[in-house]
């Protein structure tokens, strides 16, 4: 990379912070429609392979417009069943390999008016899937 080049690689944490700020700042309604209450919307992230990649979506269980999460209804039902506590998501039974390829999931924002700030690292994507179901399946 040349000195003075405008491109600089950014760590995954900086990318996540930028995505969260965009998700919070962007209107979640069409022009001409009433704005939804600002008390909804959780930005979900999955980061893996030593922060080499990041995926994120906005999950709004109040308005569900627009549906950014591919399994929004199931994810909202799982979070509601856990009382909005991501640490209490119902785990599924299953078998995973012992391959260590850590993934970190995060939830930041508000779920049905309740503030959310939760992060957890799992040994691999299979463990994450069993522990969180459809919530981080995007």
Chimera marker file (.cmm) of the C-alpha trace (Angstrom):
<marker_set name="trace">
<marker id="1" x="0.000" y="0.000" z="0.000" r="1" g="1" b="0" radius="0.5"/>
<marker id="2" x="1.383" y="3.427" z="-0.947" r="1" g="1" b="0" radius="0.5"/>
<marker id="3" x="1.981" y="6.065" z="1.636" r="1" g="1" b="0" radius="0.5"/>
<marker id="4" x="-0.877" y="8.553" z="1.658" r="1" g="1" b="0" radius="0.5"/>
<marker id="5" x="-3.301" y="6.050" z="0.130" r="1" g="1" b="0" radius="0.5"/>
<marker id="6" x="-6.904" y="6.767" z="1.182" r="1" g="1" b="0" radius="0.5"/>
<marker id="7" x="-7.548" y="3.046" z="1.765" r="1" g="1" b="0" radius="0.5"/>
<marker id="8" x="-6.593" y="1.709" z="5.164" r="1" g="1" b="0" radius="0.5"/>
<marker id="9" x="-7.628" y="-1.741" z="6.407" r="1" g="1" b="0" radius="0.5"/>
<marker id="10" x="-9.911" y="-1.430" z="9.421" r="1" g="1" b="0" radius="0.5"/>
<marker id="11" x="-10.301" y="-3.900" z="12.285" r="1" g="1" b="0" radius="0.5"/>
<marker id="12" x="-13.642" y="-5.676" z="12.601" r="1" g="1" b="0" radius="0.5"/>
<marker id="13" x="-14.548" y="-3.674" z="15.718" r="1" g="1" b="0" radius="0.5"/>
<marker id="14" x="-14.367" y="-0.431" z="13.723" r="1" g="1" b="0" radius="0.5"/>
<marker id="15" x="-16.546" y="-1.945" z="10.995" r="1" g="1" b="0" radius="0.5"/>
<marker id="16" x="-19.135" y="-3.081" z="13.543" r="1" g="1" b="0" radius="0.5"/>
<marker id="17" x="-19.178" y="0.383" z="15.160" r="1" g="1" b="0" radius="0.5"/>
<marker id="18" x="-19.718" y="2.012" z="11.769" r="1" g="1" b="0" radius="0.5"/>
<marker id="19" x="-22.539" y="-0.407" z="10.890" r="1" g="1" b="0" radius="0.5"/>
<marker id="20" x="-24.251" y="0.185" z="14.235" r="1" g="1" b="0" radius="0.5"/>
<marker id="21" x="-24.079" y="3.962" z="13.773" r="1" g="1" b="0" radius="0.5"/>
<marker id="22" x="-25.553" y="3.634" z="10.271" r="1" g="1" b="0" radius="0.5"/>
<marker id="23" x="-28.336" y="1.335" z="11.466" r="1" g="1" b="0" radius="0.5"/>
<marker id="24" x="-29.269" y="3.706" z="14.282" r="1" g="1" b="0" radius="0.5"/>
<marker id="25" x="-29.118" y="6.808" z="12.066" r="1" g="1" b="0" radius="0.5"/>
<marker id="26" x="-30.984" y="5.377" z="9.067" r="1" g="1" b="0" radius="0.5"/>
<marker id="27" x="-34.759" y="5.798" z="8.982" r="1" g="1" b="0" radius="0.5"/>
<marker id="28" x="-36.600" y="2.477" z="9.174" r="1" g="1" b="0" radius="0.5"/>
<marker id="29" x="-39.723" y="3.743" z="7.409" r="1" g="1" b="0" radius="0.5"/>
<marker id="30" x="-40.764" y="4.834" z="3.953" r="1" g="1" b="0" radius="0.5"/>
<marker id="31" x="-41.218" y="8.497" z="3.131" r="1" g="1" b="0" radius="0.5"/>
<marker id="32" x="-44.757" y="9.562" z="3.965" r="1" g="1" b="0" radius="0.5"/>
<marker id="33" x="-45.246" y="6.870" z="6.615" r="1" g="1" b="0" radius="0.5"/>
<marker id="34" x="-45.185" y="7.728" z="10.308" r="1" g="1" b="0" radius="0.5"/>
<marker id="35" x="-41.836" y="7.067" z="11.919" r="1" g="1" b="0" radius="0.5"/>
<marker id="36" x="-41.804" y="4.041" z="14.238" r="1" g="1" b="0" radius="0.5"/>
<marker id="37" x="-40.980" y="4.527" z="17.889" r="1" g="1" b="0" radius="0.5"/>
<marker id="38" x="-37.260" y="4.896" z="18.460" r="1" g="1" b="0" radius="0.5"/>
<marker id="39" x="-37.465" y="2.211" z="21.135" r="1" g="1" b="0" radius="0.5"/>
<marker id="40" x="-37.155" y="-0.701" z="18.733" r="1" g="1" b="0" radius="0.5"/>
<marker id="41" x="-34.407" y="-2.383" z="16.789" r="1" g="1" b="0" radius="0.5"/>
<marker id="42" x="-31.465" y="-4.551" z="17.736" r="1" g="1" b="0" radius="0.5"/>
<marker id="43" x="-28.375" y="-4.629" z="15.569" r="1" g="1" b="0" radius="0.5"/>
<marker id="44" x="-27.097" y="-8.223" z="15.478" r="1" g="1" b="0" radius="0.5"/>
<marker id="45" x="-23.537" y="-9.085" z="14.466" r="1" g="1" b="0" radius="0.5"/>
<marker id="46" x="-21.535" y="-12.251" z="13.886" r="1" g="1" b="0" radius="0.5"/>
<marker id="47" x="-17.741" y="-11.908" z="13.738" r="1" g="1" b="0" radius="0.5"/>
<marker id="48" x="-15.395" y="-14.755" z="12.929" r="1" g="1" b="0" radius="0.5"/>
<marker id="49" x="-11.948" y="-16.005" z="12.085" r="1" g="1" b="0" radius="0.5"/>
<marker id="50" x="-9.969" y="-13.634" z="14.313" r="1" g="1" b="0" radius="0.5"/>
<marker id="51" x="-12.147" y="-10.673" z="13.286" r="1" g="1" b="0" radius="0.5"/>
<marker id="52" x="-11.454" y="-11.304" z="9.589" r="1" g="1" b="0" radius="0.5"/>
<marker id="53" x="-15.151" y="-11.011" z="8.675" r="1" g="1" b="0" radius="0.5"/>
<marker id="54" x="-18.291" y="-9.418" z="10.087" r="1" g="1" b="0" radius="0.5"/>
<marker id="55" x="-21.969" y="-9.863" z="9.213" r="1" g="1" b="0" radius="0.5"/>
<marker id="56" x="-24.723" y="-7.734" z="10.636" r="1" g="1" b="0" radius="0.5"/>
<marker id="57" x="-28.465" y="-7.140" z="10.349" r="1" g="1" b="0" radius="0.5"/>
<marker id="58" x="-31.056" y="-4.975" z="12.017" r="1" g="1" b="0" radius="0.5"/>
<marker id="59" x="-33.846" y="-6.911" z="13.735" r="1" g="1" b="0" radius="0.5"/>
<marker id="60" x="-36.935" y="-4.862" z="14.595" r="1" g="1" b="0" radius="0.5"/>
<marker id="61" x="-39.552" y="-7.011" z="16.308" r="1" g="1" b="0" radius="0.5"/>
<marker id="62" x="-41.997" y="-4.117" z="16.710" r="1" g="1" b="0" radius="0.5"/>
<marker id="63" x="-42.490" y="-2.890" z="13.149" r="1" g="1" b="0" radius="0.5"/>
<marker id="64" x="-40.699" y="-5.632" z="11.156" r="1" g="1" b="0" radius="0.5"/>
<marker id="65" x="-40.478" y="-3.068" z="8.319" r="1" g="1" b="0" radius="0.5"/>
<marker id="66" x="-38.249" y="-3.458" z="6.460" r="1" g="1" b="0" radius="0.5"/>
<marker id="67" x="-37.412" y="-7.053" z="7.285" r="1" g="1" b="0" radius="0.5"/>
<marker id="68" x="-33.599" y="-7.058" z="7.229" r="1" g="1" b="0" radius="0.5"/>
<marker id="69" x="-33.311" y="-10.399" z="9.022" r="1" g="1" b="0" radius="0.5"/>
<marker id="70" x="-34.074" y="-13.451" z="6.829" r="1" g="1" b="0" radius="0.5"/>
<marker id="71" x="-35.732" y="-15.295" z="9.758" r="1" g="1" b="0" radius="0.5"/>
<marker id="72" x="-37.176" y="-12.278" z="11.591" r="1" g="1" b="0" radius="0.5"/>
<marker id="73" x="-40.380" y="-13.885" z="12.883" r="1" g="1" b="0" radius="0.5"/>
<marker id="74" x="-38.568" y="-16.929" z="14.325" r="1" g="1" b="0" radius="0.5"/>
<marker id="75" x="-35.771" y="-14.777" z="15.773" r="1" g="1" b="0" radius="0.5"/>
<marker id="76" x="-38.269" y="-12.413" z="17.430" r="1" g="1" b="0" radius="0.5"/>
<marker id="77" x="-40.238" y="-15.360" z="18.843" r="1" g="1" b="0" radius="0.5"/>
<marker id="78" x="-37.032" y="-16.839" z="20.324" r="1" g="1" b="0" radius="0.5"/>
<marker id="79" x="-36.014" y="-13.529" z="21.904" r="1" g="1" b="0" radius="0.5"/>
<marker id="80" x="-39.536" y="-12.995" z="23.254" r="1" g="1" b="0" radius="0.5"/>
<marker id="81" x="-39.530" y="-16.527" z="24.733" r="1" g="1" b="0" radius="0.5"/>
<marker id="82" x="-36.277" y="-15.622" z="26.507" r="1" g="1" b="0" radius="0.5"/>
<marker id="83" x="-37.869" y="-12.480" z="27.939" r="1" g="1" b="0" radius="0.5"/>
<marker id="84" x="-35.562" y="-10.270" z="25.861" r="1" g="1" b="0" radius="0.5"/>
<marker id="85" x="-32.509" y="-11.786" z="27.594" r="1" g="1" b="0" radius="0.5"/>
<marker id="86" x="-30.112" y="-13.037" z="24.907" r="1" g="1" b="0" radius="0.5"/>
<marker id="87" x="-28.203" y="-15.063" z="27.521" r="1" g="1" b="0" radius="0.5"/>
<marker id="88" x="-31.424" y="-17.022" z="28.151" r="1" g="1" b="0" radius="0.5"/>
<marker id="89" x="-32.057" y="-18.076" z="24.532" r="1" g="1" b="0" radius="0.5"/>
<marker id="90" x="-33.220" y="-21.689" z="24.432" r="1" g="1" b="0" radius="0.5"/>
<marker id="91" x="-30.417" y="-23.955" z="23.235" r="1" g="1" b="0" radius="0.5"/>
<marker id="92" x="-31.089" y="-26.828" z="20.833" r="1" g="1" b="0" radius="0.5"/>
<marker id="93" x="-29.589" y="-30.244" z="21.381" r="1" g="1" b="0" radius="0.5"/>
<marker id="94" x="-27.068" y="-31.373" z="18.818" r="1" g="1" b="0" radius="0.5"/>
<marker id="95" x="-23.536" y="-32.524" z="18.169" r="1" g="1" b="0" radius="0.5"/>
<marker id="96" x="-20.731" y="-30.285" z="16.924" r="1" g="1" b="0" radius="0.5"/>
<marker id="97" x="-17.115" y="-31.035" z="16.059" r="1" g="1" b="0" radius="0.5"/>
<marker id="98" x="-14.427" y="-29.860" z="18.441" r="1" g="1" b="0" radius="0.5"/>
<marker id="99" x="-12.826" y="-27.735" z="15.730" r="1" g="1" b="0" radius="0.5"/>
<marker id="100" x="-11.862" y="-24.381" z="17.236" r="1" g="1" b="0" radius="0.5"/>
<marker id="101" x="-12.933" y="-21.597" z="14.885" r="1" g="1" b="0" radius="0.5"/>
<marker id="102" x="-14.355" y="-18.969" z="17.258" r="1" g="1" b="0" radius="0.5"/>
<marker id="103" x="-17.267" y="-16.732" z="16.335" r="1" g="1" b="0" radius="0.5"/>
<marker id="104" x="-18.484" y="-13.810" z="18.397" r="1" g="1" b="0" radius="0.5"/>
<marker id="105" x="-22.091" y="-12.681" z="18.328" r="1" g="1" b="0" radius="0.5"/>
<marker id="106" x="-23.414" y="-9.364" z="19.521" r="1" g="1" b="0" radius="0.5"/>
<marker id="107" x="-26.752" y="-7.643" z="20.051" r="1" g="1" b="0" radius="0.5"/>
<marker id="108" x="-26.915" y="-3.889" z="20.572" r="1" g="1" b="0" radius="0.5"/>
<marker id="109" x="-29.946" y="-1.615" z="20.642" r="1" g="1" b="0" radius="0.5"/>
<marker id="110" x="-33.472" y="-1.946" z="22.016" r="1" g="1" b="0" radius="0.5"/>
<marker id="111" x="-35.813" y="-4.936" z="21.965" r="1" g="1" b="0" radius="0.5"/>
<marker id="112" x="-39.431" y="-3.948" z="22.581" r="1" g="1" b="0" radius="0.5"/>
<marker id="113" x="-38.238" y="-0.826" z="24.387" r="1" g="1" b="0" radius="0.5"/>
<marker id="114" x="-35.732" y="-2.644" z="26.620" r="1" g="1" b="0" radius="0.5"/>
<marker id="115" x="-32.027" y="-1.751" z="26.167" r="1" g="1" b="0" radius="0.5"/>
<marker id="116" x="-29.853" y="-4.608" z="24.922" r="1" g="1" b="0" radius="0.5"/>
<marker id="117" x="-26.071" y="-4.912" z="24.970" r="1" g="1" b="0" radius="0.5"/>
<marker id="118" x="-24.885" y="-8.532" z="24.806" r="1" g="1" b="0" radius="0.5"/>
<marker id="119" x="-21.880" y="-10.302" z="23.300" r="1" g="1" b="0" radius="0.5"/>
<marker id="120" x="-20.660" y="-13.886" z="23.502" r="1" g="1" b="0" radius="0.5"/>
<marker id="121" x="-17.933" y="-15.953" z="21.850" r="1" g="1" b="0" radius="0.5"/>
<marker id="122" x="-18.579" y="-19.553" z="20.841" r="1" g="1" b="0" radius="0.5"/>
<marker id="123" x="-15.998" y="-22.202" z="19.902" r="1" g="1" b="0" radius="0.5"/>
<marker id="124" x="-17.382" y="-22.495" z="16.353" r="1" g="1" b="0" radius="0.5"/>
<marker id="125" x="-20.417" y="-21.637" z="14.229" r="1" g="1" b="0" radius="0.5"/>
<marker id="126" x="-22.097" y="-24.966" z="15.004" r="1" g="1" b="0" radius="0.5"/>
<marker id="127" x="-22.036" y="-24.247" z="18.754" r="1" g="1" b="0" radius="0.5"/>
<marker id="128" x="-23.377" y="-20.749" z="18.061" r="1" g="1" b="0" radius="0.5"/>
<marker id="129" x="-26.226" y="-22.182" z="15.973" r="1" g="1" b="0" radius="0.5"/>
<marker id="130" x="-27.255" y="-24.659" z="18.657" r="1" g="1" b="0" radius="0.5"/>
<marker id="131" x="-27.127" y="-22.028" z="21.400" r="1" g="1" b="0" radius="0.5"/>
<marker id="132" x="-28.907" y="-19.188" z="19.585" r="1" g="1" b="0" radius="0.5"/>
<marker id="133" x="-31.159" y="-20.864" z="17.003" r="1" g="1" b="0" radius="0.5"/>
<marker id="134" x="-32.539" y="-18.502" z="14.356" r="1" g="1" b="0" radius="0.5"/>
<marker id="135" x="-31.467" y="-15.290" z="16.091" r="1" g="1" b="0" radius="0.5"/>
<marker id="136" x="-27.986" y="-15.144" z="14.541" r="1" g="1" b="0" radius="0.5"/>
<marker id="137" x="-28.843" y="-17.182" z="11.417" r="1" g="1" b="0" radius="0.5"/>
<marker id="138" x="-28.253" y="-14.633" z="8.672" r="1" g="1" b="0" radius="0.5"/>
<link id1="1" id2="2" r="1" g="1" b="0" radius="0.2"/>
<link id1="2" id2="3" r="1" g="1" b="0" radius="0.2"/>
<link id1="3" id2="4" r="1" g="1" b="0" radius="0.2"/>
<link id1="4" id2="5" r="1" g="1" b="0" radius="0.2"/>
<link id1="5" id2="6" r="1" g="1" b="0" radius="0.2"/>
<link id1="6" id2="7" r="1" g="1" b="0" radius="0.2"/>
<link id1="7" id2="8" r="1" g="1" b="0" radius="0.2"/>
<link id1="8" id2="9" r="1" g="1" b="0" radius="0.2"/>
<link id1="9" id2="10" r="1" g="1" b="0" radius="0.2"/>
<link id1="10" id2="11" r="1" g="1" b="0" radius="0.2"/>
<link id1="11" id2="12" r="1" g="1" b="0" radius="0.2"/>
<link id1="12" id2="13" r="1" g="1" b="0" radius="0.2"/>
<link id1="13" id2="14" r="1" g="1" b="0" radius="0.2"/>
<link id1="14" id2="15" r="1" g="1" b="0" radius="0.2"/>
<link id1="15" id2="16" r="1" g="1" b="0" radius="0.2"/>
<link id1="16" id2="17" r="1" g="1" b="0" radius="0.2"/>
<link id1="17" id2="18" r="1" g="1" b="0" radius="0.2"/>
<link id1="18" id2="19" r="1" g="1" b="0" radius="0.2"/>
<link id1="19" id2="20" r="1" g="1" b="0" radius="0.2"/>
<link id1="20" id2="21" r="1" g="1" b="0" radius="0.2"/>
<link id1="21" id2="22" r="1" g="1" b="0" radius="0.2"/>
<link id1="22" id2="23" r="1" g="1" b="0" radius="0.2"/>
<link id1="23" id2="24" r="1" g="1" b="0" radius="0.2"/>
<link id1="24" id2="25" r="1" g="1" b="0" radius="0.2"/>
<link id1="25" id2="26" r="1" g="1" b="0" radius="0.2"/>
<link id1="26" id2="27" r="1" g="1" b="0" radius="0.2"/>
<link id1="27" id2="28" r="1" g="1" b="0" radius="0.2"/>
<link id1="28" id2="29" r="1" g="1" b="0" radius="0.2"/>
<link id1="29" id2="30" r="1" g="1" b="0" radius="0.2"/>
<link id1="30" id2="31" r="1" g="1" b="0" radius="0.2"/>
<link id1="31" id2="32" r="1" g="1" b="0" radius="0.2"/>
<link id1="32" id2="33" r="1" g="1" b="0" radius="0.2"/>
<link id1="33" id2="34" r="1" g="1" b="0" radius="0.2"/>
<link id1="34" id2="35" r="1" g="1" b="0" radius="0.2"/>
<link id1="35" id2="36" r="1" g="1" b="0" radius="0.2"/>
<link id1="36" id2="37" r="1" g="1" b="0" radius="0.2"/>
<link id1="37" id2="38" r="1" g="1" b="0" radius="0.2"/>
<link id1="38" id2="39" r="1" g="1" b="0" radius="0.2"/>
<link id1="39" id2="40" r="1" g="1" b="0" radius="0.2"/>
<link id1="40" id2="41" r="1" g="1" b="0" radius="0.2"/>
<link id1="41" id2="42" r="1" g="1" b="0" radius="0.2"/>
<link id1="42" id2="43" r="1" g="1" b="0" radius="0.2"/>
<link id1="43" id2="44" r="1" g="1" b="0" radius="0.2"/>
<link id1="44" id2="45" r="1" g="1" b="0" radius="0.2"/>
<link id1="45" id2="46" r="1" g="1" b="0" radius="0.2"/>
<link id1="46" id2="47" r="1" g="1" b="0" radius="0.2"/>
<link id1="47" id2="48" r="1" g="1" b="0" radius="0.2"/>
<link id1="48" id2="49" r="1" g="1" b="0" radius="0.2"/>
<link id1="49" id2="50" r="1" g="1" b="0" radius="0.2"/>
<link id1="50" id2="51" r="1" g="1" b="0" radius="0.2"/>
<link id1="51" id2="52" r="1" g="1" b="0" radius="0.2"/>
<link id1="52" id2="53" r="1" g="1" b="0" radius="0.2"/>
<link id1="53" id2="54" r="1" g="1" b="0" radius="0.2"/>
<link id1="54" id2="55" r="1" g="1" b="0" radius="0.2"/>
<link id1="55" id2="56" r="1" g="1" b="0" radius="0.2"/>
<link id1="56" id2="57" r="1" g="1" b="0" radius="0.2"/>
<link id1="57" id2="58" r="1" g="1" b="0" radius="0.2"/>
<link id1="58" id2="59" r="1" g="1" b="0" radius="0.2"/>
<link id1="59" id2="60" r="1" g="1" b="0" radius="0.2"/>
<link id1="60" id2="61" r="1" g="1" b="0" radius="0.2"/>
<link id1="61" id2="62" r="1" g="1" b="0" radius="0.2"/>
<link id1="62" id2="63" r="1" g="1" b="0" radius="0.2"/>
<link id1="63" id2="64" r="1" g="1" b="0" radius="0.2"/>
<link id1="64" id2="65" r="1" g="1" b="0" radius="0.2"/>
<link id1="65" id2="66" r="1" g="1" b="0" radius="0.2"/>
<link id1="66" id2="67" r="1" g="1" b="0" radius="0.2"/>
<link id1="67" id2="68" r="1" g="1" b="0" radius="0.2"/>
<link id1="68" id2="69" r="1" g="1" b="0" radius="0.2"/>
<link id1="69" id2="70" r="1" g="1" b="0" radius="0.2"/>
<link id1="70" id2="71" r="1" g="1" b="0" radius="0.2"/>
<link id1="71" id2="72" r="1" g="1" b="0" radius="0.2"/>
<link id1="72" id2="73" r="1" g="1" b="0" radius="0.2"/>
<link id1="73" id2="74" r="1" g="1" b="0" radius="0.2"/>
<link id1="74" id2="75" r="1" g="1" b="0" radius="0.2"/>
<link id1="75" id2="76" r="1" g="1" b="0" radius="0.2"/>
<link id1="76" id2="77" r="1" g="1" b="0" radius="0.2"/>
<link id1="77" id2="78" r="1" g="1" b="0" radius="0.2"/>
<link id1="78" id2="79" r="1" g="1" b="0" radius="0.2"/>
<link id1="79" id2="80" r="1" g="1" b="0" radius="0.2"/>
<link id1="80" id2="81" r="1" g="1" b="0" radius="0.2"/>
<link id1="81" id2="82" r="1" g="1" b="0" radius="0.2"/>
<link id1="82" id2="83" r="1" g="1" b="0" radius="0.2"/>
<link id1="83" id2="84" r="1" g="1" b="0" radius="0.2"/>
<link id1="84" id2="85" r="1" g="1" b="0" radius="0.2"/>
<link id1="85" id2="86" r="1" g="1" b="0" radius="0.2"/>
<link id1="86" id2="87" r="1" g="1" b="0" radius="0.2"/>
<link id1="87" id2="88" r="1" g="1" b="0" radius="0.2"/>
<link id1="88" id2="89" r="1" g="1" b="0" radius="0.2"/>
<link id1="89" id2="90" r="1" g="1" b="0" radius="0.2"/>
<link id1="90" id2="91" r="1" g="1" b="0" radius="0.2"/>
<link id1="91" id2="92" r="1" g="1" b="0" radius="0.2"/>
<link id1="92" id2="93" r="1" g="1" b="0" radius="0.2"/>
<link id1="93" id2="94" r="1" g="1" b="0" radius="0.2"/>
<link id1="94" id2="95" r="1" g="1" b="0" radius="0.2"/>
<link id1="95" id2="96" r="1" g="1" b="0" radius="0.2"/>
<link id1="96" id2="97" r="1" g="1" b="0" radius="0.2"/>
<link id1="97" id2="98" r="1" g="1" b="0" radius="0.2"/>
<link id1="98" id2="99" r="1" g="1" b="0" radius="0.2"/>
<link id1="99" id2="100" r="1" g="1" b="0" radius="0.2"/>
<link id1="100" id2="101" r="1" g="1" b="0" radius="0.2"/>
<link id1="101" id2="102" r="1" g="1" b="0" radius="0.2"/>
<link id1="102" id2="103" r="1" g="1" b="0" radius="0.2"/>
<link id1="103" id2="104" r="1" g="1" b="0" radius="0.2"/>
<link id1="104" id2="105" r="1" g="1" b="0" radius="0.2"/>
<link id1="105" id2="106" r="1" g="1" b="0" radius="0.2"/>
<link id1="106" id2="107" r="1" g="1" b="0" radius="0.2"/>
<link id1="107" id2="108" r="1" g="1" b="0" radius="0.2"/>
<link id1="108" id2="109" r="1" g="1" b="0" radius="0.2"/>
<link id1="109" id2="110" r="1" g="1" b="0" radius="0.2"/>
<link id1="110" id2="111" r="1" g="1" b="0" radius="0.2"/>
<link id1="111" id2="112" r="1" g="1" b="0" radius="0.2"/>
<link id1="112" id2="113" r="1" g="1" b="0" radius="0.2"/>
<link id1="113" id2="114" r="1" g="1" b="0" radius="0.2"/>
<link id1="114" id2="115" r="1" g="1" b="0" radius="0.2"/>
<link id1="115" id2="116" r="1" g="1" b="0" radius="0.2"/>
<link id1="116" id2="117" r="1" g="1" b="0" radius="0.2"/>
<link id1="117" id2="118" r="1" g="1" b="0" radius="0.2"/>
<link id1="118" id2="119" r="1" g="1" b="0" radius="0.2"/>
<link id1="119" id2="120" r="1" g="1" b="0" radius="0.2"/>
<link id1="120" id2="121" r="1" g="1" b="0" radius="0.2"/>
<link id1="121" id2="122" r="1" g="1" b="0" radius="0.2"/>
<link id1="122" id2="123" r="1" g="1" b="0" radius="0.2"/>
<link id1="123" id2="124" r="1" g="1" b="0" radius="0.2"/>
<link id1="124" id2="125" r="1" g="1" b="0" radius="0.2"/>
<link id1="125" id2="126" r="1" g="1" b="0" radius="0.2"/>
<link id1="126" id2="127" r="1" g="1" b="0" radius="0.2"/>
<link id1="127" id2="128" r="1" g="1" b="0" radius="0.2"/>
<link id1="128" id2="129" r="1" g="1" b="0" radius="0.2"/>
<link id1="129" id2="130" r="1" g="1" b="0" radius="0.2"/>
<link id1="130" id2="131" r="1" g="1" b="0" radius="0.2"/>
<link id1="131" id2="132" r="1" g="1" b="0" radius="0.2"/>
<link id1="132" id2="133" r="1" g="1" b="0" radius="0.2"/>
<link id1="133" id2="134" r="1" g="1" b="0" radius="0.2"/>
<link id1="134" id2="135" r="1" g="1" b="0" radius="0.2"/>
<link id1="135" id2="136" r="1" g="1" b="0" radius="0.2"/>
<link id1="136" id2="137" r="1" g="1" b="0" radius="0.2"/>
<link id1="137" id2="138" r="1" g="1" b="0" radius="0.2"/>
</marker_set>
